[in-house]
Structure formats: structure tokens, C-alpha cells
Amino acid sequence: MALDADVTLPPSAWRDRRKPLWPLALLVPVLPFLGFAVWRATGDAWAWWLTPAIVFGLIPVIDLLLGDDRQNPPEEVVPQLSADGYYRWLTYLYLPAQYAALVLCCAVWAGDELSVAAATGLVATVGVVNGIAINTAHELGHKRERVERWLSKVALAPAGYGHFHVEHNRGHHVRVATAEDPASSRLGESFWAFWPRTVLGSLRSAWRLETSRFRLRGRSPWTHRNDVLNAWALTLVLYAALTLAFGPVVLPFLVLQAVAGFSLLEVVNYLEHYGLARQRTAAGRYEKVDPRHSWNSDRTVTNVFLFQLQRHSDHHANPLRRYQTLRSFDTSPQLPAGYATMIVVALVPPLWRRVMDHRVLAHYGGDRALANVHPRARR
């Protein structure tokens, strides 16, 4: 069932019905503590799989039961809604919970003999927390306030993905839904083929963007003001501190959870623009980004957990809008389920193509030439 029709209510009738639900976004970094408590009580390895099970099992079920919420805030209330510190502090509070979960899990890794199943679950648990933290960093990194931009880097540090701060804002948002964008997946491209292309391509792009910024000013990029270098430095400091606290034994754990974390980000990147393409204008330039160039979802629960990342169409059209003000548009192509479900589907290429390829073609009226097609699939 849908919670609401696609409607923008008049200012006098509008209220944020999800306001009491937004603190649920802080549940994910708390889940490792639940896993720890169950593990201590039972000694069973499955306790460390509670976090991924809840995120990719329970949440999709609740999403299915609650359906969509397509209510849009009227523009008259957006300034007041944007200025409400309640929403801002929720993003801030994710970070101490994220770091507390990381420290707890490092202590478990260093202090106990874990079975392979428990160790793998521990990596998956922290990977989920720090992967979703990249979404919090995404929300903070788009803002003009200096403190929020630095908090974005802090949230990225555990996953070792500080260059995302540069590449996403100045690379992906410029090139989105084009063949030049390493973070836009192509029709017929599996996630497993997309992963190395986006990980390496985004890294190269971030470095080029940031070094070009300094060279245009006649300055060396090897400075603490370089946003790629200072973000990576935060990771080095964090990992060094954890190594001093728990010993070198945590280093493999930190590397593995970082790969799991940024891979979660990249599977989300994969599904957000799959097969979508901006067309060339008569002048040879790409058309302006609009809500047609991102897959959208109004699933209620996942939107709460991800600070409305699923309203991705409005985010790309208006990247400075705060998450609580993002809107749903009829022109946006719609995913058949929320991100928590679609992430699992994306990991199984035949299932993904069965679910998504015909939706891409339908979005373009059956004309495959209008889509962003993987060269191998084109051949």
C-alpha cells in the first residue's frame, strides 16, 4: 500500500510526517552493539550477521509492507525546513556512533579467537556501517558550510574513500549519465564489471580534478590544502591510532571492512543511473541534468535510513537541497523496489538484467540508441 499519493500539499496542510522517524537513520551504527550483546550471550557466530540481515533482509520486507511515500514539501516551507537544526544534527550524530562501532569491532577482532563465520560477519557488519556512513558523508559534503564539509571527510575516513569528497561533487555531478562518468553504469554492464571501472576511474578522476585546481593557480598540489590528500591523511591517522590501540592484528580487518564499505557505495552508484543517458544538444554539449537522469525510489523506510538518498533525481537536479526537502517527480524513472532490495538484486547479474533492462528501454520508448549502453553489449 502507498502511504500517500504523489502530491505537494499546500503550506497550511503540510507537515513532515516522517519527522519522528528520522532518528531511525542512526539505528544502523547501533546494530553492531546488538550483535556484540547477542554474541556475548550466545557465543554464536551468526550474531555478527545481524546487521547485514536487518539491513538487507528485514528492511526490504518492511519497505514492501509500508510502500511509498510521495509527499513533497511545498516550496514555501523549504527555507524553514532547511534551517531546522533537528535534521542537521541527525547527520552529525551518525559519526560518533559510527566511530564507536568501529572501535568496538576492532577490540573484538583483536581480543578474541573468531571463527571464519564470525570474522566474516564482523567485517560485513562494519562494512555496512561505514558504507552507509558514506551516504552521510554525501549529504554533508554537498553543503557550503565548512564544518559540514570537514565532517564529510571524517565520515569517509574509516572506509578509506576520502577522494569521494572531490570526485562526487566535481566529477560525478558534472558528468553524470554520460559515457565519461566512471560512476554511471551502462546498460548491459554487470556490477562486477562496473566495480573496477568505477573504483579506479573515480580515484584517477579525483586526483586529476584536485591537482588541476592547484596547477591552474600555479601552485603545487602537494599541500595539506589538497582535499584528496588531507582526506586520505585522516584515514592514515585513524588507522594508526587503532593500530596503536589494538595492535597490528587489526590492519587486515581495517582493509577488509574498508573494501566492503566502499563496495556498498559503488553498488549504490551502480543502480542509481543504470543505462540512463543525457543527450547531446545541437551545440554538441550534454543537456542539463534533470530528474530523468537518475533512478528514483519513494520507499518509505529505506528513505529514512538513507537520508532520502533514493530521491536521487531531485538531488542531481538540485544538489544543494537538504535531504528533508527533496522531492519526487513523475518524470523520474522509478526503481521497482528500494535500495536495500535492489543492492541484493544487482549482485546477481542475470536477475538484475531481467528486472532492469526492459525498464531502461521503456524509459526511452524502446530506442536503445538513447540509452548509455555498455560497448560490449552494443557489439
C-alpha positions as CSV (number, residue, x, y, z in Angstrom):
1,M,0.0,0.0,0.0
2,A,1.2,3.5,-0.7
3,L,1.2,6.0,2.2
4,D,0.3,8.9,0.1
5,A,-0.4,9.9,-3.5
6,D,2.1,11.9,-5.4
7,V,1.1,15.3,-4.1
8,T,2.6,18.6,-3.0
9,L,0.3,19.8,-0.2
10,P,-0.5,23.5,0.4
11,P,1.7,25.1,3.1
12,S,-1.1,25.2,5.6
13,A,-1.8,21.5,5.4
14,W,1.8,20.3,5.1
15,R,3.7,18.6,7.9
16,D,6.7,16.3,7.9
17,R,5.0,13.0,8.9
18,R,8.4,11.3,8.9
19,K,10.0,13.7,11.4
20,P,9.5,11.2,14.3
21,L,11.0,8.5,12.1
22,W,14.2,10.3,11.0
23,P,16.2,9.2,14.1
24,L,15.9,5.6,12.8
25,A,18.8,6.7,10.4
26,L,21.0,6.3,13.5
27,L,20.0,2.7,14.0
28,V,22.5,1.2,11.6
29,P,25.7,2.2,13.6
30,V,23.9,0.9,16.7
31,L,23.3,-2.5,15.3
32,P,26.9,-3.8,15.9
33,F,26.3,-3.3,19.6
34,L,23.3,-5.5,19.3
35,G,25.4,-8.1,17.5
36,F,28.0,-7.9,20.2
37,A,25.4,-8.3,23.0
38,V,24.0,-11.4,21.3
39,W,27.4,-12.8,20.6
40,R,28.5,-12.4,24.2
41,A,25.3,-14.0,25.4
42,T,25.3,-17.0,23.0
43,G,28.8,-17.3,21.6
44,D,27.3,-18.0,18.2
45,A,29.0,-16.6,15.0
46,W,25.6,-15.8,13.5
47,A,25.3,-12.8,15.9
48,W,27.7,-10.9,13.7
49,W,25.4,-11.3,10.8
50,L,22.5,-9.5,12.4
51,T,23.5,-6.1,10.9
52,P,23.5,-7.2,7.3
53,A,20.5,-9.4,7.9
54,I,18.5,-6.5,9.2
55,V,19.7,-4.0,6.5
56,F,19.2,-6.4,3.5
57,G,16.5,-8.7,4.9
58,L,14.2,-7.0,7.4
59,I,14.2,-3.5,5.9
60,P,13.1,-4.6,2.4
61,V,10.2,-6.6,4.0
62,I,9.1,-3.5,6.0
63,D,9.5,-1.4,2.8
64,L,7.3,-3.7,0.9
65,L,4.6,-3.6,3.6
66,L,4.6,0.2,4.1
67,G,5.1,1.0,0.4
68,D,5.8,4.5,-0.9
69,D,5.5,8.0,0.5
70,R,5.5,10.5,-2.4
71,Q,4.5,13.6,-0.4
72,N,6.5,16.6,-1.4
73,P,7.1,19.7,0.8
74,P,5.7,22.9,-0.8
75,E,8.4,25.4,-1.8
76,E,7.1,28.0,0.7
77,V,8.1,25.8,3.6
78,V,11.5,24.7,2.2
79,P,13.6,27.6,3.7
80,Q,12.2,26.9,7.2
81,L,12.6,23.2,6.7
82,S,16.2,23.6,5.5
83,A,17.1,25.8,8.5
84,D,15.7,23.3,11.1
85,G,18.7,22.1,13.1
86,Y,16.9,18.9,14.0
87,Y,17.6,17.4,10.6
88,R,21.2,18.6,10.5
89,W,22.1,17.2,13.9
90,L,20.9,13.7,12.9
91,T,23.6,13.6,10.2
92,Y,26.2,14.9,12.7
93,L,25.2,12.2,15.3
94,Y,25.8,9.4,12.9
95,L,29.6,10.0,13.1
96,P,30.2,9.3,16.8
97,A,28.0,6.2,16.6
98,Q,29.9,5.1,13.5
99,Y,33.3,5.5,15.2
100,A,32.1,3.8,18.4
101,A,31.0,0.8,16.4
102,L,34.4,0.7,14.6
103,V,36.3,0.8,17.9
104,L,34.1,-1.9,19.4
105,C,34.6,-4.2,16.4
106,C,38.4,-3.6,16.4
107,A,38.5,-4.6,20.0
108,V,36.6,-7.8,19.2
109,W,38.8,-8.6,16.3
110,A,42.0,-8.1,18.3
111,G,40.9,-9.7,21.6
112,D,39.1,-12.9,20.7
113,E,39.6,-16.0,18.6
114,L,36.9,-15.7,16.0
115,S,35.7,-18.4,13.7
116,V,35.8,-17.8,10.0
117,A,32.0,-17.2,10.0
118,A,32.2,-14.8,12.9
119,A,35.2,-12.9,11.4
120,T,33.4,-12.6,8.0
121,G,30.3,-11.4,9.7
122,L,32.3,-8.8,11.7
123,V,33.8,-7.5,8.5
124,A,30.4,-7.4,6.8
125,T,28.9,-5.6,9.9
126,V,31.4,-2.8,10.0
127,G,31.4,-2.6,6.2
128,V,27.7,-1.9,6.2
129,V,28.0,0.8,8.9
130,N,30.9,2.5,7.1
131,G,29.4,2.1,3.7
132,I,26.1,3.7,4.8
133,A,28.3,6.4,6.5
134,I,29.5,7.3,3.0
135,N,25.9,8.3,2.4
136,T,26.0,10.5,5.4
137,A,29.3,12.0,4.1
138,H,27.5,12.5,0.8
139,E,24.8,14.6,2.4
140,L,27.3,16.7,4.4
141,G,29.8,17.1,1.6
142,H,27.3,18.8,-0.7
143,K,26.8,21.7,1.7
144,R,28.5,25.1,1.7
145,E,29.2,25.1,5.4
146,R,32.9,24.4,6.1
147,V,32.2,22.3,9.2
148,E,29.9,20.0,7.3
149,R,32.5,19.5,4.5
150,W,35.1,18.5,7.1
151,L,32.6,16.2,8.8
152,S,32.1,14.6,5.4
153,K,35.8,13.7,5.3
154,V,35.6,12.3,8.8
155,A,32.8,10.0,7.9
156,L,34.7,8.8,4.8
157,A,37.9,8.1,6.7
158,P,37.0,4.6,8.1
159,A,36.3,3.3,4.5
160,G,39.5,5.0,3.2
161,Y,37.4,6.7,0.5
162,G,38.2,10.4,1.1
163,H,38.7,11.1,-2.6
164,F,34.9,10.6,-3.0
165,H,34.5,14.1,-1.5
166,V,36.2,15.6,-4.6
167,E,35.1,13.2,-7.3
168,H,31.5,13.0,-6.4
169,N,30.9,16.8,-6.2
170,R,33.1,18.0,-9.0
171,G,33.3,14.9,-11.2
172,H,30.2,12.8,-11.0
173,H,27.7,15.6,-10.7
174,V,29.2,17.2,-13.9
175,R,29.5,14.0,-16.0
176,V,26.5,12.0,-14.6
177,A,24.7,9.8,-17.1
178,T,27.4,10.1,-19.7
179,A,29.9,7.6,-21.1
180,E,32.7,9.8,-19.5
181,D,31.5,9.2,-15.9
182,P,33.1,6.3,-14.1
183,A,30.2,6.3,-11.6
184,S,27.4,5.9,-14.1
185,S,26.7,2.3,-15.0
186,R,25.8,1.3,-18.5
187,L,23.0,-0.8,-20.0
188,G,24.3,-4.4,-20.2
189,E,27.2,-3.8,-17.8
190,S,27.2,-6.1,-14.7
191,F,28.1,-4.7,-11.3
192,W,31.2,-7.0,-11.2
193,A,32.4,-5.3,-14.5
194,F,31.4,-1.9,-13.2
195,W,33.3,-2.2,-9.8
196,P,36.9,-2.0,-11.1
197,R,35.9,0.7,-13.6
198,T,34.3,2.9,-11.1
199,V,36.8,2.3,-8.2
200,L,39.9,3.0,-10.3
201,G,38.2,5.6,-12.6
202,S,36.9,7.6,-9.6
203,L,40.3,7.6,-7.9
204,R,42.0,8.8,-11.0
205,S,39.4,11.5,-11.6
206,A,39.6,12.8,-8.1
207,W,43.3,13.2,-8.3
208,R,43.2,14.9,-11.7
209,L,40.4,17.3,-10.6
210,E,42.3,18.3,-7.4
211,T,45.7,18.6,-8.9
212,S,44.3,20.7,-11.8
213,R,42.7,23.1,-9.3
214,F,46.2,23.8,-7.9
215,R,48.0,23.9,-11.2
216,L,45.6,26.5,-12.6
217,R,46.7,28.7,-9.7
218,G,50.3,28.0,-10.3
219,R,50.7,26.1,-7.0
220,S,51.9,22.6,-6.1
221,P,49.2,20.0,-5.3
222,W,51.4,18.5,-2.6
223,T,49.9,20.5,0.2
224,H,47.7,20.0,3.2
225,R,45.1,22.1,1.4
226,N,44.7,19.3,-1.2
227,D,41.3,17.8,-0.4
228,V,42.3,14.4,-1.6
229,L,45.5,14.3,0.4
230,N,44.0,15.7,3.6
231,A,41.1,13.3,3.4
232,W,43.5,10.4,3.0
233,A,45.6,11.7,5.9
234,L,42.5,11.4,8.1
235,T,42.4,7.7,7.2
236,L,46.1,7.2,7.9
237,V,45.8,8.9,11.3
238,L,42.7,6.9,12.2
239,Y,44.3,3.5,11.2
240,A,47.5,4.4,13.0
241,A,45.6,5.2,16.2
242,L,43.6,2.0,16.0
243,T,46.8,0.0,15.4
244,L,48.5,1.6,18.4
245,A,45.4,0.8,20.5
246,F,44.8,-2.8,19.4
247,G,48.0,-3.9,17.7
248,P,48.9,-4.6,14.0
249,V,46.4,-7.5,14.1
250,V,43.6,-5.0,13.2
251,L,45.2,-3.9,10.0
252,P,43.8,-6.7,7.8
253,F,40.4,-6.1,9.4
254,L,40.6,-2.4,8.6
255,V,41.4,-3.1,5.0
256,L,38.7,-5.7,4.6
257,Q,36.0,-3.6,6.1
258,A,37.1,-0.6,4.0
259,V,36.7,-2.7,0.8
260,A,33.3,-3.9,2.0
261,G,32.3,-0.3,2.8
262,F,33.2,1.4,-0.4
263,S,31.9,-1.5,-2.4
264,L,28.5,-0.9,-0.8
265,L,28.8,2.7,-2.0
266,E,29.7,1.5,-5.5
267,V,26.8,-0.9,-5.8
268,V,24.5,2.0,-4.9
269,N,26.2,4.1,-7.6
270,Y,25.6,1.2,-10.0
271,L,21.9,1.2,-9.5
272,E,21.4,5.0,-9.4
273,H,22.0,5.7,-13.1
274,Y,22.0,2.3,-14.8
275,G,21.6,2.8,-18.5
276,L,20.4,6.4,-18.3
277,A,22.0,8.9,-20.7
278,R,22.0,12.7,-21.2
279,Q,21.7,13.5,-24.9
280,R,23.8,15.9,-26.9
281,T,22.4,19.3,-27.8
282,A,22.7,20.9,-31.3
283,A,25.8,22.6,-29.9
284,G,27.4,19.3,-29.1
285,R,27.2,19.7,-25.4
286,Y,25.3,17.4,-23.0
287,E,21.9,18.5,-22.0
288,K,21.4,19.8,-18.5
289,V,20.9,17.3,-15.7
290,D,17.3,16.8,-14.8
291,P,15.1,14.3,-12.9
292,R,15.0,11.9,-15.9
293,H,18.7,11.0,-15.5
294,S,18.6,9.2,-12.1
295,W,16.6,6.2,-10.9
296,N,14.2,7.2,-8.1
297,S,12.5,5.4,-5.3
298,D,10.0,6.6,-2.7
299,R,10.1,3.5,-0.5
300,T,9.5,5.0,3.0
301,V,11.7,3.0,5.3
302,T,14.9,3.0,3.1
303,N,14.5,6.7,2.5
304,V,14.5,7.3,6.3
305,F,17.6,5.1,6.8
306,L,19.5,6.8,3.9
307,F,18.5,10.4,4.5
308,Q,16.3,10.3,1.3
309,L,19.2,9.3,-1.0
310,Q,16.6,7.4,-3.0
311,R,15.1,10.7,-4.1
312,H,18.2,10.8,-6.3
313,S,16.6,12.5,-9.2
314,D,15.9,15.7,-7.3
315,H,19.3,15.5,-5.7
316,H,21.1,15.6,-9.0
317,A,18.9,18.3,-10.4
318,N,19.3,20.4,-7.2
319,P,22.4,19.1,-5.3
320,L,22.4,21.8,-2.6
321,R,18.9,20.8,-1.4
322,R,19.0,19.3,2.1
323,Y,17.6,15.7,2.3
324,Q,14.4,16.7,4.2
325,T,13.4,18.9,1.2
326,L,14.0,16.5,-1.7
327,R,11.0,15.9,-4.0
328,S,9.6,13.1,-6.1
329,F,8.8,13.8,-9.8
330,D,6.6,11.9,-12.2
331,T,9.3,12.3,-14.9
332,S,11.8,10.4,-12.9
333,P,12.3,6.7,-13.8
334,Q,11.2,4.5,-10.8
335,L,13.0,1.5,-9.4
336,P,10.7,-1.4,-8.7
337,A,11.9,-1.6,-5.0
338,G,14.0,0.3,-2.5
339,Y,17.8,0.4,-2.5
340,A,18.1,-2.3,0.2
341,T,16.4,-4.7,-2.2
342,M,18.0,-3.5,-5.4
343,I,21.5,-3.9,-3.9
344,V,20.9,-7.6,-3.5
345,V,19.5,-7.9,-7.0
346,A,22.5,-6.0,-8.5
347,L,24.8,-8.6,-7.1
348,V,23.2,-11.3,-9.4
349,P,23.7,-10.0,-13.0
350,P,21.1,-12.3,-14.8
351,L,18.5,-11.3,-12.2
352,W,19.4,-7.6,-12.4
353,R,19.2,-7.6,-16.2
354,R,15.9,-9.3,-16.1
355,V,14.5,-6.8,-13.7
356,M,16.1,-3.6,-15.1
357,D,16.9,-3.8,-18.8
358,H,13.4,-3.6,-20.0
359,R,12.7,-0.7,-17.7
360,V,15.7,1.2,-19.2
361,L,14.3,0.6,-22.7
362,A,10.8,1.6,-21.7
363,H,12.1,4.8,-20.3
364,Y,13.4,5.6,-23.8
365,G,10.4,4.4,-25.7
366,G,12.2,1.3,-26.8
367,D,15.0,3.2,-28.5
368,R,18.2,1.7,-27.2
369,A,20.3,4.3,-29.0
370,L,19.1,6.9,-26.4
371,A,20.5,4.8,-23.5
372,N,24.0,4.7,-22.1
373,V,24.9,1.3,-23.5
374,H,28.0,-0.8,-22.5
375,P,30.3,-1.1,-25.5
376,R,30.4,-4.9,-25.2
377,A,26.6,-5.1,-25.1
378,R,26.4,-2.7,-28.1
379,R,28.5,-5.0,-30.1
